[in-house]
Each structure stands twice: as C-alpha cells, then as structure tokens.
Amino acid sequence: MPKVSSVIVPYASYLRVYEPLAAFPEPERGHWARYARRTDRPSYQDELRRSLADLLPTPPVPVPVHESGDAFVLDVDGVVCVCPWRTRLRGWQALGDLAEELPAPVLDAVLPPLVRHQASQDYERWMAGNPDARPWIRTATWQVPLSWFVLVSDEERTYEKGSGEKGSGEISPVLRYRTPMVQARRRVARGLRALRDTLDEGPLIDGLIDVGRWLEEFHPRSLVELDYGGLVHVLPADELDGDHSAADVAEGIEALRGGDGLAAGEAYGRLVERWRAVRDRRSAN
C-alpha cells in the first residue's frame, strides 16, 4: 500500500490490544488471516495521516465514510494476533472528547456544528445496530495517561533510538511496552486495591477502572501494547532514554501498599514533572 506522505505526524500515543485470530468469527477471521500474510501493511503513521487528510476538504470529513479494513499484526510465540484499526468507530468516539480538548471557537472553525451533529446522528444509528462494538485501540494526545502505565512493567519496556538521515532510509525511534493480557489484568486489579485502600476517588482510580473494563472485553490470550507513537518525534532522545514512567508508577503503588506516603509522593512528583514538560511542548506548538 502506498504511503500517504513522508511527513511524520507526531503527538499521539496508543494503547492497543492484539487478539489471536481464534477470537474473531468467520468471515472476519479469514479476512485477517489473509491480511496478515501481506507484506505491504501500513503503519500507525499512515493511519493518522489518512485521518488528518479527511479534515482538509470543505466541509471536513470528521469520520471515514467506511470502516477501515486495516490492522496491526504481531506474531506472538507463533500465534498471529491482530489489532484492527476500526478508524471509523474511533473517530466517532473521539468527536465526543473534542469539546474538552479545544476551545469552542477553534472547534467550530475546525469542525462546524452541523458537521459534528451529522456525525453524532450517524454514530447513534450505527450503534443501534452494533451495540457491542468496541475499539482495539485507545489514543491520547501529548501524553500517556498514568493509568496505562499500571498495565505494564519496566522490564517490558523497549526503546530503540532509531537511525539514519531523514529521507534516506531513516529508522524511526520506538518506545513501547508489551505485556500478556493476563498480566495487564492482574496489575489493574492489584493497582486498584492499593489505590482504593489509600486514596480518595479521583482521575487515576477512575481511569484505571475504565481501562480495566475495556481489557475485559478481549480474549485472555491477547497481547497489550503501550506505544509512545508520535511522541518519540517531539521528545529529545535523552528524555526518552531516561523515561521509565512505568517503573515510577509501580514504585508509587508499591509505596502506597506499604504505607510509605513519602516515597509514593516522590514517585508521583517525578511523573508530574516529566509529563508537565511534555504538555508544555504542546503550548509551544
């Protein structure tokens, strides 16, 4: 499949679930089995470029007219696992979050109210016939939600600095974590117990409950991936190399479990400082 553009689109991080082919009913299973054998599968950057390209026409197209037939594919110990893009579904769901992301005048300029209203009506009609639909991918802009780090451990972290010059076979940097679904669910449960025993209800607990419920929707032999995505293109290599947020989250939760509020506060302080600096780059752009 031809690339949409050579331009790297930054800013987004991703939480993905890869399910084994056995989790999909026919004929979808057959489609993904054939798809997995392709050698020209697109990347996450291709997906994001296509979404942004839809905003260029007048009026803009906030949600694709048809659902994507693409997916990310991994071989997990000899088992083919697939993470469908479901770009149309995710686009509909993202529209509901835009009011919190953008000031009203900016939102109306980018996506006029009439366009958003039509998309909302289309989503309601579609959901009436697909009440159990859920995405395999969650997206965050200019951050990685702290609740996502609870799912993984520092030992599962992979950081590749990338190499090459732009336009000459460049290998992009990568920072990601991958963990079995059973481990992710276990960490959610243990993390929730520790947080609820020591903290009042708040965004971290709410976020962990939400992501835990989402994980329960998938096959137990799935693989969970936390990917820094485009953030690796806007953060310096030394900051990426020193970013061990999953370790900080685990240290903070363990400190809470042990009643060490001081150590928990120090771990949380490192996280706040690191991710505030990332969000500051958003303001600078």
C-alpha positions in Angstrom: 0.0 0.0 0.0 1.5 3.4 -0.9 2.4 5.7 1.8 0.2 8.8 2.2 3.0 11.1 2.9 6.6 11.1 4.1 5.8 13.7 6.8 5.8 12.3 10.3 2.7 13.1 12.3 3.5 13.5 16.0 1.6 14.0 19.2 -0.4 10.8 19.8 0.3 7.8 22.0 -1.6 4.5 21.8 -2.8 1.6 23.9 -3.5 -1.4 21.7 -4.9 -4.9 22.1 -3.8 -7.6 19.7 -6.2 -10.6 19.7 -5.4 -14.1 18.3 -7.2 -15.0 15.1 -9.3 -17.5 17.0 -11.0 -14.6 18.8 -12.6 -13.4 15.5 -15.7 -15.1 14.0 -15.8 -16.0 10.3 -15.7 -14.5 7.8 -13.7 -11.8 9.7 -11.1 -14.4 10.8 -10.4 -15.3 7.2 -10.0 -11.7 6.2 -7.4 -11.1 8.9 -5.6 -14.3 8.2 -5.2 -13.2 4.5 -4.3 -9.7 5.6 -1.6 -10.9 8.0 0.2 -12.5 5.0 0.6 -9.2 3.2 4.0 -7.6 3.0 2.7 -4.0 2.4 0.8 -3.4 5.6 0.5 0.3 6.6 1.9 1.8 9.8 0.3 3.8 12.6 1.6 6.9 10.9 -0.3 6.0 7.7 -3.5 5.7 9.7 -3.1 9.1 11.4 -2.2 10.8 8.1 -5.3 9.5 6.5 -7.4 10.8 9.3 -5.8 14.2 9.1 -6.3 14.2 5.3 -10.0 13.8 5.8 -10.1 17.2 7.6 -8.8 19.1 4.5 -11.9 19.0 2.3 -14.7 21.6 2.7 -16.7 20.6 4.6 -14.3 18.4 6.5 -15.0 14.7 6.9 -14.6 14.0 10.7 -15.3 10.3 10.4 -14.5 8.0 7.5 -17.4 7.0 5.4 -16.5 3.4 5.5 -14.8 1.3 8.3 -11.1 0.5 7.8 -10.1 -2.9 6.7 -6.6 -2.5 8.0 -5.0 -3.7 11.2 -1.7 -4.0 13.0 -0.3 -7.6 13.1 2.1 -9.3 15.5 3.4 -12.9 15.8 3.2 -13.8 19.5 5.0 -17.0 20.2 3.9 -18.4 16.8 0.3 -17.2 17.1 -0.9 -14.5 14.7 -2.5 -11.7 16.7 -4.4 -8.8 15.1 -5.3 -5.3 16.3 -8.0 -3.9 13.9 -7.8 -0.1 13.3 -11.6 0.5 13.4 -10.8 4.1 12.4 -14.5 5.0 11.8 -15.6 3.8 15.3 -12.7 5.5 17.0 -13.4 8.7 15.0 -16.9 8.8 16.2 -15.8 8.3 19.8 -13.1 10.9 19.6 -15.6 13.5 18.5 -17.2 13.4 21.9 -13.9 14.3 23.5 -13.1 17.3 21.3 -15.1 19.8 23.4 -12.7 19.1 26.3 -9.6 19.4 24.0 -10.4 22.6 22.1 -11.9 26.0 22.9 -15.4 26.3 21.3 -14.3 28.9 18.6 -11.4 26.7 17.5 -13.6 23.6 17.5 -16.3 25.3 15.4 -13.7 26.5 12.9 -12.2 23.1 12.5 -15.4 21.1 12.6 -18.6 23.2 12.2 -21.5 22.3 14.5 -23.6 21.0 11.6 -20.8 18.6 10.6 -20.5 17.4 14.2 -24.2 17.0 14.6 -24.5 14.9 11.5 -21.6 12.7 12.6 -23.3 12.2 16.0 -26.5 11.1 14.4 -24.7 8.7 12.2 -23.0 7.2 15.2 -26.2 6.8 17.1 -27.8 5.0 14.2 -24.8 2.7 13.7 -24.6 1.9 17.4 -28.2 0.9 17.4 -27.2 -2.0 15.1 -23.8 -2.6 16.7 -24.4 -2.3 20.5 -21.4 -4.4 21.5 -18.8 -2.6 19.3 -15.6 -1.5 21.0 -12.2 -0.3 19.6 -9.0 -2.3 19.9 -7.0 1.0 20.1 -7.1 3.9 22.6 -5.4 7.2 21.7 -4.1 10.0 23.8 -2.6 13.3 22.6 0.5 14.9 24.1 0.6 12.4 27.0 0.4 8.8 28.1 -2.3 8.5 30.7 -0.8 7.4 34.0 -3.4 4.6 34.3 -1.9 3.0 31.1 1.4 2.5 32.9 -0.2 0.4 35.6 -0.7 -2.3 32.9 3.0 -2.8 32.2 6.3 -3.2 33.9 9.7 -1.6 33.3 11.1 -5.0 32.3 8.7 -5.0 29.3 10.0 -1.7 28.0 11.6 -1.4 24.6 13.4 1.7 23.5 15.1 2.0 20.1 16.7 5.3 19.3 16.4 4.9 15.5 19.0 5.8 13.0 19.6 7.2 9.5 19.1 10.6 8.0 15.6 11.9 7.1 14.7 10.8 3.6 17.4 8.2 3.3 16.1 5.0 4.9 15.5 6.5 8.3 14.5 4.1 11.0 12.2 5.9 13.4 12.7 5.7 17.2 10.4 3.5 19.2 9.4 3.5 22.8 6.8 0.8 23.8 5.8 -1.8 26.3 4.2 -5.2 25.5 2.6 -7.5 28.0 0.3 -10.5 28.1 -3.4 -9.7 28.7 -3.4 -11.8 31.9 -0.5 -9.8 33.3 -2.2 -6.5 32.4 -5.5 -7.5 34.1 -3.6 -8.7 37.2 -1.8 -5.4 37.5 -5.0 -3.5 37.2 -6.6 -5.5 40.0 -3.6 -5.1 42.3 -3.2 -1.4 41.5 -6.9 -0.7 42.2 -6.7 -2.4 45.5 -3.7 -0.4 46.6 -5.1 2.9 45.4 -8.6 2.4 46.9 -7.1 1.4 50.2 -5.1 4.6 50.4 -6.6 7.4 48.2 -9.9 9.0 47.6 -11.7 8.5 44.3 -10.0 10.6 41.6 -8.9 10.6 38.0 -6.2 7.9 38.4 -8.7 5.4 40.0 -11.4 6.3 37.5 -9.0 5.9 34.6 -7.8 2.5 35.9 -11.4 1.3 36.4 -12.2 2.4 32.8 -9.2 0.7 31.2 -9.7 -2.4 33.3 -13.3 -2.8 32.0 -12.1 -2.3 28.5 -9.5 -5.0 28.8 -12.2 -7.4 30.0 -13.7 -7.2 26.5 -10.9 -9.1 24.9 -9.6 -12.7 24.5 -7.5 -13.7 27.6 -4.6 -14.7 25.3 -4.4 -11.2 23.8 -1.3 -9.0 24.0 -1.4 -5.4 25.3 0.8 -2.8 23.8 1.5 0.7 25.1 3.2 2.7 22.4 4.5 6.3 22.7 3.7 6.6 19.0 4.4 10.1 17.6 5.7 11.4 21.0 9.1 9.9 20.2 9.4 12.5 17.4 8.9 15.5 19.6 10.8 14.4 22.7 14.7 14.5 22.8 16.5 11.2 22.8 17.9 11.7 26.3 14.5 12.3 27.7 13.1 9.2 26.1 16.1 7.2 27.2 15.5 8.3 30.8 11.7 7.9 30.8 10.8 5.0 33.0 7.3 6.1 33.8 6.1 2.5 34.3 8.7 2.0 36.9 7.7 5.2 38.7 4.1 4.2 38.7 4.9 0.8 40.0 7.1 2.3 42.7 4.4 4.7 43.8 1.8 2.0 44.0 4.1 -0.3 45.9 4.9 2.5 48.3 1.2 3.2 48.9 0.7 -0.5 49.6 3.5 -0.4 52.1 2.2 2.7 53.8 5.2 4.9 52.7 3.5 8.1 51.6 6.8 10.0 51.2 8.1 7.5 48.7 4.8 7.5 46.9 4.8 11.3 46.7 8.4 11.3 45.3 7.4 8.8 42.5 4.3 10.8 41.7 6.4 14.0 41.6 8.7 12.6 39.0 5.8 11.6 36.9 4.1 15.0 37.2 7.3 16.9 36.3 8.0 14.6 33.3 4.6 14.8 31.7 4.1 18.5 32.5 7.2 19.2 30.4 5.6 17.2 27.6 2.4 19.2 27.8 4.4 22.4 27.8 5.7 21.5 24.4 2.1 21.4 23.2 1.7 25.0 24.2 4.9 25.9 22.4 3.5 24.4 19.2 
